[in-house]
Amino acid sequence: MQFNQAEQTALLQSLSNDARTLYMLGIKPTVNKKSGVSTPLNYKYLISLLNEKEQKFTLGRQINSLIKELLHIGLVKFEQEVEINRSFNGKTLVLPLTTMKVDDYTKLHLNWTDMHLDWQPNENLVADLAKLIGLIDYQYTDNELGDFIAYWLGRPEVQFSEYQWTQKFIFNLKKIRMANNFKGTQKVGQQMVKTKAGIVADDNAKNLVAKYSKKTQ
């Protein structure tokens, strides 16, 4: 089983050996090489695999705990939305690093850092992620960026890859855009989008223009 540079770097992050084993022997071998999607998780099989040398695992929630470790460092994500505190048995995972090309965002996954005062999101990634999650207005203000930085500066023990920092920022932007009290906005679908300067004619104004246009002809 081969692992690319992005996977190798992620596997060397703070991770239990059991979680590494689960990824390398229990999940990666089941993944479709083109789509990066795993077969449905099978607790019975995974517990048997992890207990091959030592009887340590008996419960599904123990497998959940290992998967959460892998989720945290970006080695896996769920193909569909799941409740994080419910059973993962039968769910499918996506291994984003397995299908990444060198010219995509590999470097962003490899570069891990804590938050700092001069942090900036990757602009190309911001645009791509916004499209993926349906975020209409992803142009952010200095205040929005500053609030995000200030929040994470208060958690100096946390480290993420550059990709994950930008991902967290774009999800935070979507949360702001969907807030009911977002000022200077108009509603587009379920999102609140900033209004732009300009004149918007309502139906009454249009009718008046049409009425007096006819009189002057």
Secondary structure, DSSP 8 states (H G I E B T S, - for coil): ----HHHHHHHTSS--HHHHHIIIIIIGGGS-TTT-B-----HHHHHHHHTSSS-----HHHHHHHHHHHHHTTS-EESS---TTS--TT--EE-TTTT--TTTTHHHHH-EE---TT----HHHHHHHHHHHT-S-----HHHHHHHHHHHHT-TT--EEHHHHHHHHHHHHHHHHT-TT-SSEEEETTEEEE--SS----HHHHHHHHHHHHHT-
